[in-house]
Amino acid sequence: MLLPVLLLFVLCSMVHSAMAQDVGANHEGGNNFYRQQCNSGAPKAAIIACTKIIEDRHEDADARALALQNRGFYYQQAGDLDHSIADFTRSLESSNGRTRAKIFLNLGLLYSRKGDQSTALEKFDEAVTLDPTLTAAYVDRASVFIQREDREHAIVDLDRAAALSPKDSEIYVSRGSVYAHSGDQDRAIADFDRAISLNPHDATAWRDRGFAYRAKGNIARAAADLKEAIRLSPNLSGAYVDLGLCLQSEGDAKGAIAEFDRAIQLNPSDAQALKARGDSYLATGNRDRAIADYSDALATDGRLTDAYMNRGAAYLAKADWDHAIADFSAVIALDRGQFAAYLNRGQAFGAKHDRARALADLTQAIQLRPTATDAYRQRAFLRQESGDSSGAVDDYNHALGLNPDDAEAHRGRGYARLSRHEIDLALEDLTTAITLNPTDALAFRFRAQAYAAKKDLKHAQADAASARQLGPTTH
């Protein structure tokens, strides 16, 4: 969980509460009905009442100024952010001290809601300059820094907030979340510990500490925290997701699915939960259910590359080459640095006998990850299929340079050498392949061919018999 952005109306209510008392207290005459409505009415009626006071020149200046701030609050409540900003900005002309700092704070929140984070930061800066003790300004400025992925400055602001309000558990939850998403799980856990000691009933703190423990690989502690979060708040969908991920990491796909089911019941549009459940269905071999979940996740978030990647893998396992290619292509369109997408799309193109595209994808995969033995091995196979046995041997050499115990690469290079009539070298590779994997029927079949080429019929017949005994062979 990232830092929770404070709801605008919470802070505005604090300002409004003080204003409402003053509108009536500072003026003995005038229309009590309008003052009452401006102080505590429903937004539509309150806006009308506050406007009456603002436009009434018989009201004193302080009453009109406070009515202006109240109207800004009610505009915000009504969702009219532009008018709210206009009123709060205008009210700055007649404000000073801590009230002025709070107005800047509210303006920062309003601009943040409008998506204008640069202006929001400027307003928060004004707030803390006027009142360096205004904790909420540091918290909400930190929220903007997080949205801009500036976690360093977010931590600085949350440090200041914690120093000003050391017993505010939510500040520690927020800072802990920043640490957790920055990869510093130990500091995150320390902050969540502090938050829980201050407020043991904060389900979010338990959930986020569970996230941090899971990131550290301490699944037992993570699961315990997440279960406590669920006990405290049974509708906390994110806790079910994280608990499902804990079970998933332990290989309990069915248990994970049950937790993801609960999360999705609470939040049917949770793309991460849908994607995670798809992963568990894929682990159980239920490819169709996995594909359905990945599709639902992508309908919610069309930029979820993992969902495209894993749906493509499910289609690949079903030998649905065209759909697999479409999904891997979608991944590449979103991120051209995705090694696995090129590798898998190359495999799909190869299965469709589109060797030119397959070779291009595998070459790109190797460029992205020059240490990937499987990419060299797959490209070597395609080169051999295309009649380029020399190129195949080169790729197998690369693969075996990276992993000398790669049985498939030894078998493949042995077959390529056999094609080049390098019989002794072929026998050497194929014997190594059989030593590494004594159940490799293809290696026995190819070695039988090599022995036959040397006129060693005894060994050729023995290997052919072993190949038949081990099962059908294809290449």
C-alpha positions in Angstrom: 0.0 0.0 0.0 1.3 3.5 -0.8 0.8 6.5 1.4 -2.9 7.1 2.0 -3.8 10.5 0.6 -5.8 12.3 3.3 -9.4 12.9 2.3 -9.9 16.5 1.5 -13.0 17.0 3.6 -11.2 15.9 6.8 -8.8 18.8 6.8 -11.3 21.2 5.3 -13.7 20.3 8.1 -11.1 21.3 10.7 -10.9 24.8 9.1 -14.6 25.0 8.5 -15.4 24.1 12.2 -13.4 27.1 13.4 -15.0 29.4 10.7 -18.5 28.3 11.5 -18.1 29.4 15.1 -16.7 32.8 14.2 -19.3 33.7 11.5 -22.0 34.1 14.2 -19.7 35.1 17.1 -18.2 38.1 15.4 -21.4 39.7 14.3 -24.5 40.3 16.5 -26.8 41.7 13.8 -27.8 40.3 10.4 -29.8 37.3 9.4 -29.3 34.5 11.9 -30.8 32.0 9.4 -28.1 32.7 6.8 -25.4 32.5 9.4 -26.7 29.2 10.7 -27.0 27.7 7.2 -23.5 29.0 6.3 -22.1 27.3 9.4 -23.7 23.9 9.1 -26.1 23.5 6.3 -26.2 21.1 3.4 -23.8 22.1 0.6 -26.3 23.6 -1.8 -28.2 25.6 0.9 -24.9 26.6 2.7 -23.4 28.0 -0.5 -26.4 30.2 -1.0 -26.4 31.3 2.7 -22.6 32.0 2.6 -23.0 34.0 -0.6 -25.7 36.2 1.1 -23.2 37.0 3.9 -20.3 37.6 1.6 -22.4 40.0 -0.5 -24.0 41.8 2.5 -22.0 44.9 3.0 -23.6 45.4 6.4 -21.7 42.3 7.7 -18.3 43.0 9.2 -15.2 42.1 7.3 -14.3 39.1 9.5 -17.7 37.5 9.1 -17.6 37.9 5.3 -14.0 36.5 5.2 -15.0 33.4 7.2 -18.1 32.9 5.1 -15.9 33.0 2.0 -13.8 30.2 3.5 -16.9 28.2 4.5 -18.2 28.6 0.9 -14.9 27.3 -0.4 -15.3 24.2 1.8 -18.9 23.6 0.7 -17.9 24.0 -3.0 -15.3 21.3 -2.3 -18.0 19.1 -0.7 -20.2 19.6 -3.8 -17.3 18.6 -6.1 -16.9 22.1 -7.6 -13.1 22.3 -7.2 -12.6 25.4 -9.3 -15.0 27.5 -7.3 -13.6 26.1 -4.1 -10.0 27.1 -5.2 -11.3 30.6 -6.2 -12.9 31.1 -2.7 -9.9 29.9 -0.7 -7.5 31.9 -2.9 -9.7 35.0 -2.4 -9.8 34.4 1.4 -6.0 34.6 1.6 -6.4 38.4 1.2 -8.0 38.6 4.7 -6.2 35.8 6.5 -3.0 35.6 8.5 -1.1 33.3 10.8 -2.1 29.6 11.2 -5.4 30.2 9.4 -3.6 31.4 6.4 -1.3 28.3 6.5 -4.4 26.0 6.7 -5.9 27.8 3.7 -2.7 27.0 1.7 -2.9 23.4 2.9 -6.5 23.1 1.6 -5.5 24.7 -1.7 -2.7 22.1 -2.0 -5.2 19.3 -1.4 -7.6 20.8 -4.0 -4.9 21.2 -6.7 -3.7 17.6 -5.9 -7.3 16.4 -6.5 -7.3 18.2 -9.8 -4.1 16.5 -10.8 -2.0 19.6 -10.8 0.8 18.3 -8.5 3.3 21.1 -9.2 0.9 23.8 -8.0 -0.1 21.5 -5.1 3.5 21.3 -4.0 3.8 25.1 -4.2 0.8 25.5 -1.9 2.1 23.0 0.6 5.4 24.8 0.6 3.6 28.0 1.5 1.7 26.2 4.3 4.9 24.9 6.0 6.7 28.2 5.5 3.9 30.0 7.4 3.5 27.3 10.0 6.4 24.8 10.3 4.4 22.9 12.9 1.5 22.0 10.6 1.8 18.2 10.5 -0.9 17.6 7.9 1.0 19.8 5.4 4.1 17.5 5.6 1.9 14.4 5.3 0.0 15.6 2.3 3.1 17.0 0.6 4.7 13.6 1.1 1.6 12.1 -0.7 2.3 14.2 -3.7 6.0 13.3 -3.7 5.0 9.6 -3.7 2.7 10.2 -6.7 5.7 11.7 -8.5 7.8 8.7 -7.4 10.0 10.9 -5.3 10.3 8.7 -2.3 13.4 10.4 -0.9 11.5 13.7 -0.3 8.5 11.8 0.9 10.5 10.2 3.6 12.0 13.6 4.6 8.4 15.0 5.0 7.2 12.0 6.9 10.2 12.2 9.3 9.1 15.8 10.0 5.5 14.8 10.5 6.5 12.0 12.9 8.7 14.4 14.9 5.8 16.8 15.3 3.2 14.1 16.0 5.1 11.1 17.5 1.9 9.4 18.6 0.1 9.5 15.3 0.1 5.9 14.1 -1.0 6.7 10.6 2.2 8.6 9.9 4.3 5.5 10.7 2.0 3.4 8.5 2.6 5.8 5.7 6.3 6.0 6.1 6.5 2.3 6.5 4.7 1.8 3.2 7.2 4.1 1.5 10.1 2.1 2.9 8.4 -1.2 1.9 7.9 -0.1 -1.7 11.5 1.2 -1.7 12.8 -2.3 -0.8 13.8 -1.4 2.7 11.7 -3.9 4.5 13.5 -3.7 7.9 12.8 0.0 8.3 9.3 -0.6 7.0 8.7 -3.3 9.7 10.1 -1.0 12.4 7.6 1.7 11.4 4.7 -0.8 11.3 5.7 -2.2 14.7 5.5 1.4 16.1 2.1 2.0 14.4 0.7 -1.3 15.9 2.0 -0.4 19.3 0.2 2.9 19.2 -3.0 1.5 17.6 -3.3 -2.4 17.7 -6.6 -2.1 15.9 -5.2 -0.6 12.7 -5.8 -3.3 10.1 -3.8 -1.4 7.5 -0.7 -1.5 9.7 -1.1 -5.3 10.1 -1.7 -5.8 6.4 1.3 -3.7 5.4 3.6 -5.4 7.8 2.5 -8.7 6.3 3.5 -7.3 2.9 6.9 -6.4 4.2 7.4 -9.8 5.8 6.4 -11.5 2.6 8.9 -9.4 0.7 11.6 -10.6 3.1 10.5 -14.2 2.5 9.2 -14.7 6.0 5.9 -16.3 4.8 4.8 -17.5 8.3 5.0 -14.1 9.9 3.4 -12.5 6.8 0.5 -14.9 6.9 0.0 -14.3 10.6 -0.1 -10.5 10.2 -2.5 -10.7 7.2 -4.9 -13.0 9.1 -4.9 -10.5 11.9 -5.7 -7.7 9.4 -8.6 -9.7 8.1 -9.9 -10.4 11.6 -9.8 -6.7 12.4 -11.3 -5.7 9.0 -13.0 -8.5 7.1 -13.6 -6.3 4.1 -9.9 -5.4 3.6 -9.6 -6.9 0.1 -5.9 -6.3 -0.2 -5.2 -8.5 2.8 -6.8 -11.5 1.1 -4.7 -10.8 -2.0 -1.5 -10.8 0.0 -2.5 -13.9 1.9 -3.2 -15.6 -1.4 0.2 -14.6 -2.6 1.7 -16.1 0.5 0.0 -19.4 -0.2 0.9 -19.2 -3.8 4.6 -18.8 -2.9 4.4 -22.0 -0.9 2.9 -24.0 -3.8 -0.7 -24.1 -2.4 -2.4 -23.0 -5.5 -5.9 -24.1 -4.4 -5.6 -22.3 -1.1 -4.4 -19.2 -2.9 -7.4 -19.3 -5.2 -9.8 -19.4 -2.2 -8.2 -16.2 -0.9 -8.2 -14.5 -4.3 -11.9 -15.4 -4.6 -12.7 -13.5 -1.4 -10.7 -10.5 -2.6 -12.5 -10.5 -5.9 -15.9 -10.8 -4.2 -15.1 -7.6 -2.3 -13.6 -5.8 -5.3 -14.5 -7.4 -8.6 -12.4 -5.0 -10.6 -9.2 -5.7 -8.7 -6.9 -6.4 -11.7 -4.0 -7.6 -9.5 -6.2 -10.1 -7.7 -7.6 -11.4 -11.0 -4.1 -11.7 -12.5 -2.9 -13.5 -9.3 -5.8 -15.9 -9.4 -5.1 -16.6 -13.1 -1.5 -17.5 -12.1 -2.8 -20.0 -9.5 -5.3 -21.5 -12.0 -2.4 -21.8 -14.5 -0.3 -23.6 -11.8 -3.1 -26.2 -11.4 -3.2 -26.8 -15.1 -6.6 -25.0 -15.6 -5.5 -22.9 -18.6 -9.0 -21.9 -19.6 -9.9 -20.4 -16.2 -6.5 -18.8 -16.1 -7.1 -17.2 -19.5 -10.5 -15.9 -18.4 -9.0 -14.3 -15.3 -6.1 -12.7 -17.3 -8.7 -11.3 -19.7 -10.8 -9.8 -16.9 -7.7 -8.3 -15.4 -6.7 -6.7 -18.7 -10.3 -5.4 -19.2 -9.6 -3.4 -16.0 -6.0 -2.5 -16.7 -4.9 -2.8 -20.3 -1.3 -2.0 -19.4 -0.8 -5.0 -17.1 2.1 -6.6 -18.9 2.3 -9.7 -16.6 -1.3 -10.6 -17.5 -0.5 -10.4 -21.2 2.7 -12.4 -20.6 1.0 -15.2 -18.6 -2.0 -15.4 -20.8 0.4 -15.8 -23.7 2.1 -18.6 -21.8 -1.3 -20.3 -21.3 -2.1 -20.0 -25.0 1.4 -21.3 -25.8 0.7 -24.4 -23.6 -2.6 -24.9 -25.5 -0.7 -24.7 -28.8 -2.9 -21.7 -29.7 0.0 -20.0 -31.5 -1.9 -17.0 -32.9 -3.3 -15.9 -29.6 0.0 -16.4 -27.9 1.8 -14.3 -30.5 -0.8 -11.5 -30.1 -0.3 -11.5 -26.3 3.5 -11.5 -26.5 3.3 -8.7 -29.1 1.2 -6.7 -26.7 3.9 -7.1 -24.0 6.6 -5.9 -26.5 4.4 -2.9 -27.5 4.3 -1.9 -23.8 7.9 -2.7 -23.0 10.4 -3.5 -25.7 12.9 -4.7 -23.1 10.9 -7.8 -22.1 13.3 -10.7 -22.8 10.7 -13.4 -22.1 8.2 -11.9 -24.6 10.7 -12.2 -27.5 11.8 -15.7 -26.3 8.2 -17.0 -26.1 7.0 -15.3 -29.3 10.0 -16.8 -31.1 8.9 -20.2 -29.9 5.4 -19.6 -31.1 6.6 -18.4 -34.5 8.8 -21.5 -34.7 5.9 -23.7 -34.0 4.0 -22.0 -36.9 7.1 -22.7 -39.1 7.7 -19.0 -39.5 11.4 -19.4 -39.1 12.4 -15.9 -40.2 10.3 -14.2 -37.5 11.3 -16.8 -35.0 15.0 -16.3 -35.6 14.5 -12.5 -35.4 12.8 -12.8 -32.0 15.3 -15.2 -30.6 18.2 -13.0 -31.8 16.6 -10.0 -30.0 16.1 -12.1 -26.9 19.8 -13.0 -26.9 20.7 -9.3 -27.4 18.6 -8.4 -24.3 20.1 -11.3 -22.3 23.3 -12.7 -23.6 23.5 -15.3 -20.8 20.2 -17.0 -21.6 21.1 -20.6 -22.5 17.5 -21.4 -23.5 17.5 -18.7 -26.2 20.7 -19.9 -27.7 19.4 -23.5 -27.6 16.1 -22.6 -29.3 17.8 -20.5 -32.0 20.2 -23.4 -32.6 17.3 -25.8 -33.1 15.7 -23.4 -35.7 19.0 -23.0 -37.5 19.4 -26.7 -37.7 15.8 -27.0 -39.0 16.7 -24.4 -41.6 19.8 -26.4 -42.7 22.3 -24.1 -41.0 24.1 -26.8 -39.0 27.2 -24.6 -38.6 25.1 -21.8 -37.1 23.4 -24.3 -34.9 26.8 -25.6 -33.6 27.8 -22.1 -32.8 24.7 -21.4 -30.8 25.0 -24.7 -28.9 28.7 -23.8 -28.2 27.4 -20.6 -26.6 24.8 -22.4 -24.6 27.3 -25.0 -23.3 29.9 -22.3 -22.5 27.2 -20.9 -20.2 26.1 -24.2 -18.8 28.4 -27.2 -19.6 25.8 -29.6 -18.0 22.9 -28.6 -20.4 21.9 -32.1 -21.6 19.6 -30.7 -24.3 22.4 -28.6 -25.7 24.7 -31.6 -25.8 22.1 -33.6 -27.6 21.3 -30.8 -30.0 25.0 -30.2 -30.8 25.5 -33.9 -31.2 22.7 -34.0 -33.8 24.1 -30.9 -35.6 27.5 -32.5 -35.8 26.0 -35.7 -37.0 24.4 -33.7 -39.8 27.9 -32.3 -40.6 29.3 -35.9 -40.6 31.5 -35.1 -37.6 30.7 -38.6 -36.3 33.2 -38.9 -33.4 32.3 -35.4 -32.1 28.6 -36.3 -32.4 29.2 -39.5 -30.4 31.0 -37.6 -27.7 28.1 -35.1 -27.3 25.4 -37.7 -27.4 27.1 -39.8 -24.9 27.4 -36.8 -22.6 23.7 -36.1 -23.1 22.8 -39.6 -22.1 25.1 -39.5 -19.1 23.4 -36.3 -17.9 19.9 -37.6 -18.8 19.6 -41.4 -19.1 15.9 -41.2 -20.1 16.5 -39.0 -23.2 15.1 -41.2 -26.0 16.1 -38.7 -28.7 19.7 -38.8 -27.6 19.7 -42.7 -27.9 18.1 -42.5 -31.3 20.7 -40.0 -32.6 23.6 -42.0 -31.1 22.2 -45.1 -32.8 22.4 -43.2 -36.1 26.0 -42.1 -35.3 27.0 -45.7 -34.5 25.4 -46.9 -37.7 27.4 -44.3 -39.6 30.6 -45.9 -38.2 29.3 -49.3 -39.1 29.1 -50.3 -35.4 25.8 -52.2 -35.7 26.0 -53.7 -32.3 26.0 -50.4 -30.5 23.6 -48.9 -33.0 21.0 -51.7 -32.4 21.4 -51.4 -28.6 20.8 -47.7 -28.7 17.8 -48.0 -31.1 16.3 -50.6 -28.7 16.8 -48.2 -25.7 15.2 -45.4 -27.7 12.1 -47.6 -28.4 11.9 -48.7 -24.8 12.0 -45.1 -23.5 9.1 -44.0 -25.7 8.3 -42.2 -28.9 10.8 -39.7 -30.2 10.4 -36.6 -32.3 12.7 -33.9 -33.5 
